[in-house]
Amino acid sequence: MNIRIATLSASTLLALSLLGCSSPGKQAASLLPSASSTDNTAAPALTPCPAELKSVARCYTGADGNGAQYWIAIPEQWNNTLVMHAHGGPRLEPIGRDTSLEDLERFAVTVRQGYAWAGSSYRRPGYGVRMAAEDTENLRHIFWQTFGKPARTILHGQSWGGNIAAKGIELYAIGKDGTRQYDGAVLTNGMLAGGTLNYLHRADLRAVYQYYCNNHPRPDEPQYPLWMGLPADAKMTGKELDDRVNECTGIKLPAAQRTDAQKRNLANILGVINVPERTLVSHLRWATFLFRDLTQRVLGGRNPFSNRDVVYRGSSDDAALNRGVVRFDADPVAVRMLADDSDMQGKLSVPVISMHAIHDPTAMVEYEASYRELVERAGSGDKLMQVFTTEREHSKLADAEYAALFDSLMLWIESGSKPAADQVASACTRQSARFDGGCHFDTAYVPAPLFSKVAPRK
């Protein structure tokens, strides 16, 4: 393999010098998997990297003892820091060797910046924050045992992976023997309100959608509680759901081609449930197929959601909506189970930087306000730094911004000095000479409380 010397940023070089590294990079060519690993797990297999990384890294694939598949990429000029990546979702499709390949391709900037990267598929599709955090931690063990302990290890979570990483950094930053296993975390467009709050607006969406559309389920179909998502044996496909939404709202049609009834239905649904039109269908998919997995497989048929006392506002006739909308009550056992699995405590032992697009159409930026409140209430506010961008995407933000986050986190770890938002923005300006996407930070932005966006509960 041809080795290309990566250009390291000044801040990364500083961090490396503080770590006592004798050279700007550590040759990945010397990092060959050991002949065996613990727990009867086969050693990672050398695998061709995706095209963007072929000239800069070596890649490995494998599976852990629980069946979780993984990808590892180590740059030829490694800065001796490992980034453990927790992917979003939850994905509901069967897992395979290349489940995490799309994450490696999406976040190739991390490897090009000089960090090793490792990402797990998780052992099965579907919901489970503790499960996914454990599988990510298992992969960290595999990396350390195979390639040696790096100077630093960082946990990164994107989207639902932000929930996993926020939970994981509380569970695994410090090992059972008191040693540090993670040095910091990066959370990007994360679902950081925790499982008991992240999905309230989607439960509301099922009820409000059914009030206006009455086709999910249809009156002549078997009825079921809306919080269930779908019955376990239901055969509905994503396309069939999309077609029903279009039938009611005309969402696939140009606005001028929608009937008056479709226009009213769409306006009322969007007026009450604060999601963009472009992601309405995806939110309803989560409230259908993910809810089926969550409520029936994870929670044993129990309901963690309540809208009993919710007063819906924003429609053309709020009084009629609140009289006629389906109501449901949460099972306290389900709420406790979901909280244990995926709510955080807010206690941080290492630095954490979060970045969130203000106009994120999938994971609302107001989740960040809930996370900040939780962390401050736990006395860890000095360990959390949040920055915000004016972007309108969810799954991926600008490469230069990710590079700036990791630069800033590394300097915070090494210097002990928490960065300000304008320092992260300045780091992005420097990185934009090398990485794409530009810089879109709004350093003065403060997110509103979650229940300014989601209908409040009593």
Buried (B, 14 or more C-beta within 10 A) or exposed (E): EEBEEBEBBEBBBBBBEBBEBEEBBBBBEEBBBEEEBEEEBEBBEEBEBBEBBEEBBBBBBBBBBBEBBBBBBBBBBBBBBBBBBBBBBBBBEEBEBBBBBBBBBBBBBBBBBBBBBBBBBBBBBBBBBBBBBBBBBBBBBBBBBBBEEBBBBBBBBBBBBBBBBBBBBBBBBBEEEEEEBBBBBBBBBBBBBBBBBBBBBBBBBBBBBBBBBEBBBEEEEEEBBBBBBBBEEBEBEEEEBBEBBBBBBBBEEEEEEBEEEBBBBBBBBBBBBBBEBEBBBBBBBBBBBBBBBBBBBBBEEBBBBBBEEBEBEBBEEBEEBBEEBEEBEBBEEBBBBBBEBBBBBBBBEBBBBBBBBBBBBBBBBBBBBBBBBBBEEBEBBEBBBBBBBEBEBBBBBBBBBBBBBBBBBBBBBBEEEBBEBEBBBBBBEBBBEBBEBBBBBBEEBEBEEBBEBBBEBE
